Structures are given as structure tokens and as C-alpha cells.
């Protein structure tokens, strides 16, 4: 979070705490923050939820690294294989078009040579 955003968040938190402690009304808080009552209440709800989540008990130590999901690995491999197959099929399609163009070109040349000039 940038310093500017951190400062704004701190100001919002201070005002929310003032409202919760009865030192300020919601109307005063909304006016001080330059927002509507609805926005103030949304910020208050988000802030209080974040506070509650941060105070929940956690396991000591570093969080464990989640084990790779075998289904995700299988699907990623399948996507990779299908992308390779699609690329190969696109190349086959391009080659077939080129071959068709060459055949048409050869046929045109044969037809042109076969005509006698008068």
C-alpha cells in the first residue's frame, strides 16, 4: 500500500473508531470523509470485518505451502497438450492450403501449355 493510501486508510480507521466510541456521529464522519452515509457504512463494515479476521487464532509458525492440486496439474497438462495439438493442426491446415494452391497453379500451367497458338 502506498503512503498516500495508508494515510487515507489510517484516517478512515480513526474516524470509524471515533464513531464507534460515540465521539462522533455518522453524519459528522461522512462529512469529514467527504462521502455519503452509505459509503461510510460500507467502509465501517469492511474495516470491522478485517479487524475481526486479523484477530482470529492462527497456527504458530509460517503458513504451510499448499500441496499442488493433482486435478489442476492434470488439467494444465491437458491444456498444454491441446494447445500443442491445435498449433500442429493449424500448421497442417496451412500446408494443405499451400499444397492445394500449388496443384491449382500446376493445373493452370498445364492447361496453358496444352493450348496451341495459331
C-alpha positions as a printed Julia matrix, in Angstrom:
118×3 Matrix{Float64}:
   0.0     0.0     0.0
   1.4     3.43   -0.89
   1.99    6.03    1.8
  -0.85    8.11    0.43
  -3.3     5.19    0.59
  -2.01    4.15    4.01
  -2.64    7.68    5.28
  -6.18    7.64    3.92
  -6.86    4.24    5.45
  -5.5     5.4     8.81
  -7.74    8.49    8.71
 -10.78    6.36    7.89
  -9.92    3.96   10.74
  -9.53    6.82   13.21
 -12.9     8.28   12.24
 -14.62    4.88   12.36
 -13.25    4.34   15.87
 -14.48    7.79   16.91
 -17.97    6.94   15.65
 -17.92    3.54   17.37
 -16.84    5.13   20.66
 -19.56    7.79   20.46
 -17.19   10.73   19.95
 -18.62   11.48   16.5
 -21.88   10.86   14.64
 -22.13    9.03   11.33
 -23.21   12.29    9.68
 -20.12   14.06   11.01
 -17.9    11.16    9.94
 -19.35   11.04    6.43
 -18.92   14.8     6.1
 -15.32   14.64    7.39
 -14.51   11.89    4.89
 -16.42   13.56    2.06
 -18.63   10.55    1.4
 -22.26    9.51    1.72
 -23.67    7.7     4.75
 -23.89    4.54    2.65
 -20.2     4.68    1.72
 -19.25    5.34    5.34
 -21.2     2.27    6.48
 -19.57    0.14    3.75
 -16.11    1.26    4.89
 -17.01    0.65    8.52
 -18.25   -2.86    7.77
 -15.13   -3.72    5.73
 -12.85   -2.3     8.39
 -14.51   -4.16   11.24
 -14.52   -7.43    9.26
 -10.8    -7.04    8.55
 -10.18   -6.34   12.24
 -12.05   -9.49   13.26
 -10.2   -11.63   10.7
  -6.84  -10.31   11.83
  -7.63  -11.24   15.46
  -8.59  -14.86   14.74
  -6.31  -17.54   16.2
  -3.78  -18.93   13.76
  -1.39  -21.82   13.82
   2.06  -20.82   15.09
   4.9   -20.55   12.6
   4.88  -19.99    8.91
   1.83  -20.98    6.95
   2.29  -24.29    5.2
   2.78  -24.31    1.46
  -0.33  -25.77   -0.11
   0.19  -29.08   -1.87
  -0.29  -28.93   -5.62
  -3.77  -29.96   -6.65
  -3.44  -33.11   -8.81
  -6.58  -32.22  -10.76
  -5.19  -28.77  -11.55
  -1.87  -30.29  -12.67
  -3.71  -32.81  -14.86
  -5.86  -30.09  -16.43
  -2.87  -27.8   -17.03
  -1.06  -30.65  -18.81
  -4.16  -31.4   -20.87
  -4.49  -27.72  -21.85
  -0.81  -27.65  -22.82
  -1.18  -30.83  -24.9
  -4.31  -29.49  -26.6
  -2.6   -26.17  -27.37
   0.3   -28.06  -28.99
  -2.14  -30.2   -30.95
  -4.09  -27.13  -32.08
  -0.88  -25.45  -33.23
   0.11  -28.59  -35.15
  -3.33  -28.81  -36.77
  -3.1   -25.16  -37.82
   0.26  -25.91  -39.46
  -1.23  -28.96  -41.22
  -4.11  -26.79  -42.45
  -1.67  -24.17  -43.78
   0.37  -26.87  -45.53
  -2.76  -28.35  -47.12
  -3.77  -24.9   -48.39
  -0.3   -24.37  -49.84
  -0.4   -27.81  -51.49
  -3.84  -27.07  -52.93
  -2.59  -23.74  -54.29
   0.41  -25.48  -55.87
  -1.83  -28.09  -57.51
  -4.09  -25.37  -58.9
  -1.06  -23.48  -60.17
   0.34  -26.62  -61.84
  -3.04  -27.36  -63.41
  -3.24  -23.82  -64.77
   0.24  -24.14  -66.28
  -0.65  -27.48  -67.91
  -3.82  -26.02  -69.37
  -1.92  -23.01  -70.7
   0.79  -25.18  -72.32
  -1.72  -27.53  -73.85
  -3.38  -24.79  -75.89
  -1.89  -24.32  -79.34
  -1.1   -20.89  -80.6
  -2.44  -20.0   -84.05
